[in-house]
Amino acid sequence: MSPPHIAVYGATGHTGRLVAADLHARGLEITLAGRDGNALKTLSEELGGALVFEAALDEPAALRDLAGSADVLIHCAGPFTDTGRALATAAAEAGCHYVDHALEQHHTKWMFDAMQGPAREAGITMVTAMSFYGGLGDLLAGAVAAGVTGVDRVITAYSVTGWRLTTGARKTAELLFADTRRITYTDGAEHVGYVEPRNAVFPFPPPLGPRTMIAPVPFPEVVTVPRHVAARQVEAQLTAHTFEEEQAFTSEHVDAATRAGSHFTVAVQVITQDGNRAGQARGHDLWRMSALASVEAAVRLAGGQGDGGQGPEPGPGGQGPGPGAGGQGPGPGVFSPAEAFPAGPFLRDLERLGLFTLTLQEER
Ligand SMILES: NC(=O)c1ccc[n+]([C@@H]2O[C@H](COP(=O)([O-])OP(=O)(O)OC[C@H]3O[C@@H](n4cnc5c(N)ncnc54)[C@H](OP(=O)(O)O)[C@@H]3O)[C@@H](O)[C@H]2O)c1
């Protein structure tokens, strides 16, 4: 059997490079894809040779050909507000599994609203927001809330220092914070409209302790978590100091080693009438964590490793997945990270890669 073939769109970006390098090191067949042919060729030479595929967003036939040549497409080019639809559509039309790094709430919502039907029809699995922001929160919420009933609130709280935004991340952050159509999840329902961010204090466990947070931040957990946790409210928060650090927005061109110097603690609180449950992941280099999460997802989809082929349980708020595709992964449809893969074991696998230290505990 030939090794899985994985296409990486946006391969020349910071995230795409990390994804491509890791896939290459695992000995998988890869195609480096994006809109800049010369940059792709240079990257291919750096990696010691890999297929290259140049295709721009306004070339749907070429994007279909790209997706048609691979088992899985990992979409790393952003902002996804600009790039998301073209690649997801091409993957569905070509019958290729799909994983993306989207941070944008509206892209994630669009994936569930618009791509569920095409994904099921094509028999493919699409996993959206499989990254650090959004993805790690969704996985932690899934792991901590597993088997818990009567959930009132889920809070995913990100403490990040040393985040040096790339061009793609800066553009994405600017779009997100300028968008007044923010999605929130309160009183058991999704709402769209402007929400004035407030300052909140989140009680991170020691050594971090209580931190001032921007609450809410417009991350995709409000779309993804209610699909698998029946809660009254879901909210994502980010430490206020993250954007106060001067280098956050002035380091677009720093080298990869400097960029790897971020530190994070992502904590989740699942608040019920009877007590709280908590969990956290503590590590460094959020970019590497993002890249390897998408690689782990893609490898599972390509090899058919998911949740044993049974498909996840239908989510309380969502439509639930389609049937397992002959024992190959979670089956056809669009999934959040924690819907696509059993969250606890998936996180433990990421921990084994040295991406963070995981604590999943029950507080009573
Ligand atoms: N949720 C998370 O935690 C997380 C983590 C990592 C990344 N991301 C997201 O992933 C995206 C990329 O991040 P990055 O750090 O890798 O950014 P980056 O280093 O600036 O790279 C961006 C990549 O996207 C490509 N691109 C941008 N606009 C494009 C377009 N219109 N058509 C085709 N290609 C386009 C760029 O190609 P050119 O070089 O040709 O411009 C480049 O390859 C961002 O949206 C970011 O928010 C999210």
The ligand as an SDF file (V2000), in Angstrom:
LIG
                    3D

 48 52  0  0  0  0  0  0  0  0999 V2000
   -5.9730   29.0610   15.1960 N   0  0  0  0  0  0  0  0  0  0  0  0
   -4.6700   29.1000   15.3820 C   0  0  0  0  0  0  0  0  0  0  0  0
   -4.1690   28.9440   16.4980 O   0  0  0  0  0  0  0  0  0  0  0  0
   -3.7470   29.2700   14.2070 C   0  0  0  0  0  0  0  0  0  0  0  0
   -2.4170   28.8400   14.2800 C   0  0  0  0  0  0  0  0  0  0  0  0
   -1.6010   28.9890   13.1640 C   0  0  0  0  0  0  0  0  0  0  0  0
   -2.0970   29.6210   12.0340 C   0  0  0  0  0  0  0  0  0  0  0  0
   -3.3970   30.0290   12.0150 N   0  0  0  0  0  0  0  0  0  0  0  0
   -3.9410   30.7170   10.8400 C   0  0  0  0  0  0  0  0  0  0  0  0
   -3.3360   30.2230    9.6720 O   0  0  0  0  0  0  0  0  0  0  0  0
   -3.1560   31.2670    8.7480 C   0  0  0  0  0  0  0  0  0  0  0  0
   -1.7060   31.3070    8.2740 C   0  0  0  0  0  0  0  0  0  0  0  0
   -0.9010   31.6480    9.3700 O   0  0  0  0  0  0  0  0  0  0  0  0
    0.6800   31.7320    9.1880 P   0  0  0  0  0  0  0  0  0  0  0  0
    1.1930   32.0730   10.5210 O   0  0  0  0  0  0  0  0  0  0  0  0
    1.1920   30.5220    8.5330 O   0  0  0  0  0  0  0  0  0  0  0  0
    0.8030   33.0060    8.2240 O   0  0  0  0  0  0  0  0  0  0  0  0
    1.9640   33.4030    7.2260 P   0  0  0  0  0  0  0  0  0  0  0  0
    3.2900   32.9040    7.6880 O   0  0  0  0  0  0  0  0  0  0  0  0
    1.8180   34.8510    6.9780 O   0  0  0  0  0  0  0  0  0  0  0  0
    1.6000   32.5930    5.8820 O   0  0  0  0  0  0  0  0  0  0  0  0
    0.4020   32.8150    5.2240 C   0  0  0  0  0  0  0  0  0  0  0  0
    0.3320   31.8560    4.0420 C   0  0  0  0  0  0  0  0  0  0  0  0
   -0.9710   31.9880    3.4410 O   0  0  0  0  0  0  0  0  0  0  0  0
   -0.7970   32.3100    2.0670 C   0  0  0  0  0  0  0  0  0  0  0  0
   -1.8770   33.1780    1.6170 N   0  0  0  0  0  0  0  0  0  0  0  0
   -2.3630   34.2680    2.2400 C   0  0  0  0  0  0  0  0  0  0  0  0
   -3.3470   34.8180    1.5240 N   0  0  0  0  0  0  0  0  0  0  0  0
   -3.4800   34.0410    0.4250 C   0  0  0  0  0  0  0  0  0  0  0  0
   -4.3290   34.0890   -0.7070 C   0  0  0  0  0  0  0  0  0  0  0  0
   -5.2330   35.0620   -0.8520 N   0  0  0  0  0  0  0  0  0  0  0  0
   -4.1990   33.1320   -1.6340 N   0  0  0  0  0  0  0  0  0  0  0  0
   -3.2990   32.1350   -1.5150 C   0  0  0  0  0  0  0  0  0  0  0  0
   -2.4570   32.0440   -0.4710 N   0  0  0  0  0  0  0  0  0  0  0  0
   -2.5530   32.9840    0.4860 C   0  0  0  0  0  0  0  0  0  0  0  0
    0.5480   33.0050    1.9870 C   0  0  0  0  0  0  0  0  0  0  0  0
    1.0310   32.9600    0.6730 O   0  0  0  0  0  0  0  0  0  0  0  0
    1.9410   34.1570    0.0880 P   0  0  0  0  0  0  0  0  0  0  0  0
    3.2910   33.9490    0.7010 O   0  0  0  0  0  0  0  0  0  0  0  0
    1.8880   33.9410   -1.3720 O   0  0  0  0  0  0  0  0  0  0  0  0
    1.3100   35.4440    0.5500 O   0  0  0  0  0  0  0  0  0  0  0  0
    1.3620   32.1520    2.9650 C   0  0  0  0  0  0  0  0  0  0  0  0
    1.7670   30.9430    2.3730 O   0  0  0  0  0  0  0  0  0  0  0  0
   -3.6310   32.5510    9.4460 C   0  0  0  0  0  0  0  0  0  0  0  0
   -4.9520   32.8320    9.0290 O   0  0  0  0  0  0  0  0  0  0  0  0
   -3.6070   32.1890   10.9050 C   0  0  0  0  0  0  0  0  0  0  0  0
   -4.5800   32.9030   11.6650 O   0  0  0  0  0  0  0  0  0  0  0  0
   -4.2210   29.8670   13.0620 C   0  0  0  0  0  0  0  0  0  0  0  0
  1  2  1  0
  2  3  2  0
  2  4  1  0
  4  5  1  0
  4 48  2  0
  5  6  2  0
  6  7  1  0
  7  8  2  0
  8  9  1  0
  8 48  1  0
  9 10  1  0
  9 46  1  0
 10 11  1  0
 11 12  1  0
 11 44  1  0
 12 13  1  0
 13 14  1  0
 14 15  2  0
 14 16  1  0
 14 17  1  0
 17 18  1  0
 18 19  2  0
 18 20  1  0
 18 21  1  0
 21 22  1  0
 22 23  1  0
 23 24  1  0
 23 42  1  0
 24 25  1  0
 25 26  1  0
 25 36  1  0
 26 27  1  0
 26 35  1  0
 27 28  2  0
 28 29  1  0
 29 30  1  0
 29 35  2  0
 30 31  1  0
 30 32  2  0
 32 33  1  0
 33 34  2  0
 34 35  1  0
 36 37  1  0
 36 42  1  0
 37 38  1  0
 38 39  2  0
 38 40  1  0
 38 41  1  0
 42 43  1  0
 44 45  1  0
 44 46  1  0
 46 47  1  0
M  CHG  2   8   1  16  -1
M  END
$$$$
